[in-house]
Amino acid sequence: MSKPRILVTRQWPSAVERILSERFDATFNLDDAAMSVEALNKAIGDYDAVLPTVSDKLPASVFDVAMPRARILGNFGVGYNHIDINAAKDRGIVVTNTPGVLTDCTADIAMLLLLTVARRGGEGERQVRAGEWGGWCPTHMIGTKVTGKTVGIIGFGRIGKAFAQRCHFGFGMEVVFYNRSPVEQAEAARYGARQLPTVEDVLALSDFVSLHCPGGAENRHLMNAARLAAMKPGAFLINTARGDVVDEAALTNALKNGVIRGAGLDVYEAEPHVPDALKAMNNVVLLPHLGSATEETRTAMGMKVVDNITAFFEGRSPPDRVA
C-alpha cells in the first residue's frame, strides 16, 4: 500500500522532517519561502495532507478545488486563524493544531518584551552598538521598575497562566486578568491572579497589559483606540498573541501622543510587514515572531503534527483536532 502523499509548506526542524520522510511520501519546501494562495490551492488537489504554518494564508479560495485530494491540514502552531476553518470543513478536510508544547517559551518571550521595554533594553543595546554611550550618569536612560507593579492579562489560557506565574512569583507583581469564561477562584489563585469582569477593568488597573487571546474575527482589533485610551498613561502593551488583536494604526497614534508609554510586539497584522512608524519609535520593542523559537519547542511542535497525521491515516482520531 502506498504511503500518503504530504506537503510540508516551510522548512521544519531536521529531526521532524526525517521522521515525516520515513512515514510518508513527503515533499518539502526546499526554498523555505511562503507559498502563494494559488500554490496552496493546487496542493489541496495534489496531496493527501498539507502541513501549513502561520506564514501560510488559507482563505476560502484555497479550498475551491473541483476534486480536493487533501483530507487533513496538520497545522504547525496553536493558532489557526490563518485558515478558513469553515471552508475546510465544507470540503471534508480535518484541521489539527499543536497546543501545549509552546506554552513556556511563548510566556518567556512575553516576559522578555515586558522587561526590555520597561528598562529600555532595546534602546540601550542600540546606543552601545552605535558607539553613542558616553558612560554612566544618574539620569541616563531611566526606565520603569517592574517588581511590584500590576500586570493585566487578556486571555487566561495555558500561556496566560504561565505568564502570570512568571510575573507574580518571579517579580512580585499583582496579576489581574480578563477571560471570556469564568476561571475558578482557586485556579486563579495558583498563579497569584484575580479575574475581573471586563477588559476595561483590567486596563484601568494595569501598569503592563499582555495579550494572550486567540486572533481572528472575534478578537480582531480588540485593542483599538478606545481601549488603548482606557490604559494608564504610563502603561505598556505587550503582544505575543496574534497581530490582528491590535489595531496597529491606533497603537502608533497612542504611542506618538503619549496615550501609553510603550509597547513590546512579537506579532504583527500583516507579517512580515512591520509599519515604518513603529520601527522608528524608541519606545517600542520589536521581535520577529520568536514566541516558540527554541529548538526544543519547534521540534515538539513538529512531532505534534506527526502524531496528528499519523493517527488520521491509521484511522484513529487525531489528538489535536480543531475541525
Backbone torsions as a table, in degrees:
resi	resn	phi	psi	omega
1	MET	NA	132.7	-176.7
2	SER	-72.3	152.5	179.2
3	LYS	-76.2	148.0	174.9
4	PRO	-58.8	141.6	-179.0
5	ARG	-92.6	121.6	-175.8
6	ILE	-126.2	152.6	175.4
7	LEU	-119.7	127.0	174.7
8	VAL	-101.2	115.5	-167.3
9	THR	-77.2	-19.8	177.3
10	ARG	-136.1	169.5	176.6
11	GLN	-71.2	131.9	180.0
12	TRP	-114.3	168.4	175.8
13	PRO	-52.2	139.8	-172.6
14	SER	-59.4	-35.2	-179.8
15	ALA	-62.8	-36.8	179.6
16	VAL	-73.9	-43.3	179.0
17	GLU	-60.6	-36.0	179.2
18	ARG	-62.5	-44.2	-179.9
19	ILE	-68.0	-40.7	177.9
20	LEU	-60.4	-40.8	-178.9
21	SER	-69.8	-25.9	177.7
22	GLU	-76.2	-39.0	-173.8
23	ARG	-89.0	-25.2	-171.9
24	PHE	-133.5	166.2	169.8
25	ASP	-84.6	88.5	-167.3
26	ALA	-99.9	136.4	171.6
27	THR	-111.9	128.7	-177.4
28	PHE	-110.7	151.0	177.7
29	ASN	-85.7	90.8	-173.3
30	LEU	-67.5	-27.4	178.7
31	ASP	-79.6	-17.3	-179.3
32	ASP	54.9	37.5	175.9
33	ALA	-107.5	143.3	180.0
34	ALA	-57.9	135.6	-177.9
35	MET	-82.4	149.1	178.4
36	SER	-76.3	163.9	176.2
37	VAL	-60.0	-38.4	-179.8
38	GLU	-64.4	-41.2	179.6
39	ALA	-67.4	-38.2	177.9
40	LEU	-68.2	-37.0	175.7
41	ASN	-59.6	-43.7	178.2
42	LYS	-64.9	-38.6	-178.9
43	ALA	-63.5	-35.1	178.3
44	ILE	-61.0	-30.2	178.7
45	GLY	-87.9	-15.9	-171.9
46	ASP	-107.9	-20.0	-172.5
47	TYR	-122.7	152.1	176.7
48	ASP	-74.8	-28.1	178.1
49	ALA	-145.2	141.2	173.8
50	VAL	-118.9	132.2	-176.0
51	LEU	-112.4	88.7	-175.2
52	PRO	-89.0	171.5	175.0
53	THR	-129.2	178.9	179.8
54	VAL	-61.9	-21.5	-179.5
55	SER	-78.5	-8.4	179.1
56	ASP	-96.9	133.7	177.0
57	LYS	-102.9	122.0	-178.4
58	LEU	-123.0	74.7	175.9
59	PRO	-73.0	-179.6	-177.4
60	ALA	-56.6	-34.7	-176.9
61	SER	-63.3	-25.7	178.5
62	VAL	-62.1	-31.5	-175.7
63	PHE	-93.0	5.2	179.2
64	ASP	-82.9	76.0	-177.7
65	VAL	-125.4	133.4	-176.6
66	ALA	-57.2	-47.3	179.0
67	MET	-133.0	83.6	-178.4
68	PRO	-64.8	131.9	176.8
69	ARG	-89.3	-32.7	-176.7
70	ALA	-63.1	135.7	178.1
71	ARG	-117.2	-10.0	180.0
72	ILE	-151.9	141.8	169.5
73	LEU	-110.1	113.1	178.0
74	GLY	-95.0	87.7	-173.4
75	ASN	-71.2	132.0	177.2
76	PHE	-90.3	88.9	-177.9
77	GLY	147.9	160.5	178.0
78	VAL	-79.1	-49.2	-179.0
79	GLY	-71.9	145.3	179.8
80	TYR	-138.0	26.7	178.6
81	ASN	-73.6	-6.3	173.7
82	HIS	-82.9	-2.1	179.4
83	ILE	-113.6	131.8	173.0
84	ASP	-77.1	94.0	-174.0
85	ILE	-61.1	-41.5	-178.8
86	ASN	-64.1	-39.4	178.1
87	ALA	-64.8	-39.8	177.5
88	ALA	-63.1	-45.9	-180.0
89	LYS	-61.8	-39.3	179.9
90	ASP	-61.7	-27.9	178.8
91	ARG	-96.2	9.2	177.3
92	GLY	73.3	26.0	-177.4
93	ILE	-100.6	125.4	178.0
94	VAL	-77.2	144.7	176.7
95	VAL	-125.7	133.1	176.7
96	THR	-125.6	163.5	176.9
97	ASN	-134.9	-168.0	-174.2
98	THR	-130.9	68.5	-177.0
99	PRO	-76.7	161.6	169.8
100	GLY	89.2	-44.0	-169.4
101	VAL	-80.3	-14.2	-178.7
102	LEU	-108.8	10.6	-175.4
103	THR	-57.9	-55.9	-173.8
104	ASP	-64.5	-43.8	-175.9
105	CYS	-68.4	-35.3	177.2
106	THR	-69.9	-39.3	175.5
107	ALA	-62.9	-37.2	177.7
108	ASP	-62.1	-42.7	-179.9
109	ILE	-65.2	-38.5	176.6
110	ALA	-61.5	-40.6	178.1
111	MET	-66.9	-39.9	177.0
112	LEU	-59.3	-46.0	179.6
113	LEU	-62.8	-43.8	-179.6
114	LEU	-59.6	-49.5	-178.5
115	LEU	-66.1	-39.7	-176.0
116	THR	-67.6	-43.4	-178.7
117	VAL	-73.8	-34.8	-179.8
118	ALA	-67.4	-40.9	-176.3
119	ARG	-99.3	9.7	174.6
120	ARG	59.0	37.7	-177.6
121	GLY	-64.8	-38.6	179.0
122	GLY	-64.1	-45.1	178.0
123	GLU	-60.5	-45.8	-178.2
124	GLY	-63.1	-41.7	-179.4
125	GLU	-63.9	-42.0	179.0
126	ARG	-65.6	-37.9	-179.4
127	GLN	-64.5	-43.9	179.3
128	VAL	-63.9	-46.4	-179.1
129	ARG	-61.7	-33.1	-178.4
130	ALA	-82.1	-1.4	-179.0
131	GLY	70.4	25.5	-175.1
132	GLU	-100.5	-2.4	-178.4
133	TRP	-79.1	126.1	-177.8
134	GLY	-100.0	10.3	-179.8
135	GLY	105.6	168.2	-175.5
136	TRP	-67.2	141.2	169.1
137	CYS	-153.5	156.8	-170.8
138	PRO	-62.0	-23.7	-175.6
139	THR	-111.0	13.3	-176.1
140	HIS	-77.4	125.1	170.5
141	MET	46.4	57.2	-179.3
142	ILE	-71.8	127.4	179.8
143	GLY	-109.5	-153.5	-177.1
144	THR	-119.5	133.6	175.9
145	LYS	-66.3	142.5	-179.9
146	VAL	-101.3	-46.6	-176.8
147	THR	-55.7	130.5	176.3
148	GLY	85.1	-5.5	-179.5
149	LYS	-79.7	175.1	179.1
150	THR	-102.3	128.7	176.2
151	VAL	-113.3	134.7	177.4
152	GLY	-108.9	132.5	-176.5
153	ILE	-116.3	128.1	177.0
154	ILE	-104.8	105.5	-175.2
155	GLY	102.3	108.8	-173.7
156	PHE	-113.9	52.6	173.2
157	GLY	-87.9	-154.8	-176.5
158	ARG	-55.3	-49.6	-174.9
159	ILE	-72.2	-40.6	177.4
160	GLY	-58.4	-41.5	179.1
161	LYS	-67.2	-42.1	179.8
162	ALA	-63.7	-37.7	177.8
163	PHE	-67.6	-42.1	177.5
164	ALA	-58.7	-41.9	179.7
165	GLN	-59.9	-43.9	179.8
166	ARG	-65.0	-42.8	-177.6
167	CYS	-66.9	-47.2	-173.8
168	HIS	-74.3	-51.2	-174.6
169	PHE	-84.7	-23.1	178.6
170	GLY	-88.9	-34.2	-172.7
171	PHE	-128.2	11.1	176.2
172	GLY	60.2	30.2	-177.1
173	MET	-84.9	147.3	169.7
174	GLU	-79.1	134.2	-175.9
175	VAL	-117.0	123.9	171.0
176	VAL	-122.0	152.9	-177.4
177	PHE	-150.2	157.4	170.0
178	TYR	-116.4	135.0	174.1
179	ASN	-140.2	139.7	-173.4
180	ARG	-66.6	-21.7	174.7
181	SER	-115.7	151.3	-178.7
182	PRO	-64.4	142.3	174.3
183	VAL	-111.6	131.0	-179.3
184	GLU	-56.7	139.6	-176.3
185	GLN	-58.1	-39.5	179.7
186	ALA	-65.4	-36.6	178.1
187	GLU	-66.8	-45.1	178.6
188	ALA	-61.8	-38.0	-177.8
189	ALA	-64.8	-26.1	177.0
190	ARG	-59.0	-25.9	-177.8
191	TYR	-110.1	13.8	-179.1
192	GLY	63.6	32.7	-171.1
193	ALA	-118.0	158.2	-179.2
194	ARG	-134.2	126.3	-179.1
195	GLN	-81.9	137.8	176.7
196	LEU	-115.6	156.3	-171.5
197	PRO	-68.5	-32.9	-174.3
198	THR	-134.6	162.1	174.0
199	VAL	-59.1	-42.7	-178.1
200	GLU	-61.3	-36.8	177.3
201	ASP	-60.8	-41.1	178.7
202	VAL	-66.0	-45.0	-177.4
203	LEU	-61.6	-38.0	-175.8
204	ALA	-66.6	-26.9	-175.0
205	LEU	-97.9	-15.3	-162.9
206	SER	-96.8	135.5	171.0
207	ASP	-81.2	-27.5	176.1
208	PHE	-133.8	137.1	176.4
209	VAL	-121.2	123.5	-177.8
210	SER	-119.4	130.8	-175.3
211	LEU	-96.3	127.1	180.0
212	HIS	-140.1	39.9	-178.0
213	CYS	-110.7	161.5	178.3
214	PRO	-65.9	156.9	172.5
215	GLY	-89.4	-166.4	178.7
216	GLY	99.5	-177.7	-170.3
217	ALA	-55.2	-41.7	-175.4
218	GLU	-62.2	-36.6	-176.8
219	ASN	-110.8	9.9	-179.5
220	ARG	-58.8	126.8	-179.3
221	HIS	54.6	37.3	172.6
222	LEU	-54.4	-40.7	173.6
223	MET	-94.5	91.1	179.9
224	ASN	-105.1	-170.9	-176.8
225	ALA	-59.9	-41.4	-177.8
226	ALA	-65.5	-42.0	-178.6
227	ARG	-74.0	-33.4	174.5
228	LEU	-63.9	-37.7	178.0
229	ALA	-69.2	-22.2	179.2
230	ALA	-79.9	-10.7	176.8
231	MET	-76.0	160.7	174.3
232	LYS	-61.9	144.3	-179.6
233	PRO	-57.6	-30.1	-179.4
234	GLY	-98.9	14.6	-174.0
235	ALA	-84.6	165.4	179.8
236	PHE	-123.0	144.2	176.9
237	LEU	-108.2	132.3	178.3
238	ILE	-119.8	130.3	178.9
239	ASN	-131.5	111.0	171.6
240	THR	-119.9	14.4	-175.4
241	ALA	-86.8	-92.9	174.5
242	ARG	-138.8	147.0	-175.5
243	GLY	-61.2	-35.0	-175.1
244	ASP	-74.7	-4.9	176.0
245	VAL	-70.1	-22.0	-178.5
246	VAL	-113.8	132.2	171.2
247	ASP	-77.5	103.4	-172.9
248	GLU	-65.0	-33.4	177.6
249	ALA	-65.6	-42.8	178.3
250	ALA	-66.3	-38.7	178.1
251	LEU	-63.6	-43.6	178.7
252	THR	-57.8	-45.8	179.3
253	ASN	-64.4	-40.7	-179.4
254	ALA	-63.5	-38.2	179.2
255	LEU	-72.0	-41.3	179.7
256	LYS	-63.7	-37.7	-172.7
257	ASN	-95.9	6.3	176.8
258	GLY	72.6	20.0	176.6
259	VAL	-64.6	-40.6	170.4
260	ILE	-129.5	166.0	-172.2
261	ARG	-86.4	-32.5	-177.1
262	GLY	-173.1	177.2	-179.1
263	ALA	-150.0	150.6	173.6
264	GLY	-126.4	120.1	-172.1
265	LEU	-125.2	134.2	173.6
266	ASP	-114.7	-9.4	-175.9
267	VAL	-137.3	155.5	-171.4
268	TYR	-141.9	158.5	-175.8
269	GLU	-63.2	-40.4	-174.6
270	ALA	-127.5	56.7	-178.3
271	GLU	-55.4	140.2	6.1
272	PRO	-89.3	10.6	178.7
273	HIS	-70.6	131.2	173.6
274	VAL	-122.0	126.7	-177.3
275	PRO	-55.3	136.7	179.4
276	ASP	-57.9	-34.0	-178.4
277	ALA	-62.7	-38.5	177.8
278	LEU	-70.2	-39.8	-179.6
279	LYS	-65.0	-25.0	-178.0
280	ALA	-83.9	-9.1	-174.8
281	MET	-92.8	132.8	177.7
282	ASN	-77.4	-20.3	-178.0
283	ASN	-92.0	22.5	175.7
284	VAL	-128.0	130.7	173.0
285	VAL	-101.7	127.5	-174.6
286	LEU	-120.2	122.9	176.0
287	LEU	-118.8	152.5	-176.4
288	PRO	-89.4	63.1	176.5
289	HIS	51.0	62.6	-176.0
290	LEU	-98.3	4.3	-171.6
291	GLY	-45.3	-48.5	-177.2
292	SER	-103.7	13.0	-168.9
293	ALA	-82.6	67.3	165.5
294	THR	-126.7	154.1	-178.6
295	GLU	-57.5	-42.5	-177.1
296	GLU	-64.6	-44.0	-174.8
297	THR	-73.0	-45.1	-179.0
298	ARG	-63.8	-35.2	176.0
299	THR	-67.1	-42.9	179.2
300	ALA	-63.3	-37.1	176.5
301	MET	-62.8	-45.6	178.4
302	GLY	-60.9	-39.8	179.4
303	MET	-68.2	-29.4	172.8
304	LYS	-61.2	-44.0	178.3
305	VAL	-63.2	-43.6	177.3
306	VAL	-55.8	-47.1	-179.4
307	ASP	-62.3	-40.1	-178.2
308	ASN	-66.6	-48.4	-176.5
309	ILE	-75.9	-29.8	174.6
310	THR	-61.6	-46.7	178.3
311	ALA	-59.4	-44.6	-177.7
312	PHE	-60.3	-48.1	-175.8
313	PHE	-76.6	-11.7	172.8
314	GLU	-93.2	4.4	177.5
315	GLY	83.9	11.7	177.8
316	ARG	-100.0	164.4	177.6
317	SER	-76.2	126.7	177.4
318	PRO	-62.2	135.5	-175.4
319	PRO	-65.2	-23.3	-175.4
320	ASP	-121.2	43.4	-179.3
321	ARG	-73.8	131.8	176.6
322	VAL	-114.0	-12.6	177.2
323	ALA	-158.5	NA	NA
